[in-house]
Each structure stands twice: as C-alpha cells, then as structure tokens.
Amino acid sequence: MRIGLTDHADFTTQGVDIEKKNLNDEIILLTLKTDQPLDYYAGQFVNLQRDDGLSRSYSIANSQ
C-alpha cells in the first residue's frame, strides 16, 4: 500500500494495515504502520493506494 497526503503530492510512504474494525455501517477504524511518520492537521485526507493501483481518500482521525 502507498500512502500520500493530498496537499503534498510529492510525499508518499509505504505502509501496512495492522487492524481494521467496523465502528458502524459507514465508518471503519483502520490502523496503519507507516515507514515514515505522517504530519497532518485535523480535517486533512490521505490517499491510500493498494498494490493493484486502486486509490481511495480517507480522513485521518488521530495518530493513536
């Protein structure tokens, strides 16, 4: 999986998902371990791209 910040098109890092938990029908908790720390502000999004090229945007809730 590649992870990119929408405001920093040149920044990408590798990561793996270590936990996926359904919080309700529309929200999941996805815990990632990244090669580099992500610096972000509340309300920003990241684009997650799988190895097969599929990319989706997600909102970051917190770093824990």
Secondary structure, DSSP 4 states (H G I P E B T S, - for coil): -EEEETTEEEEEEEEEEEEEEESSSS-EEEEEEESSPPP--TT-EEEEE-TTS-EEEEE-----
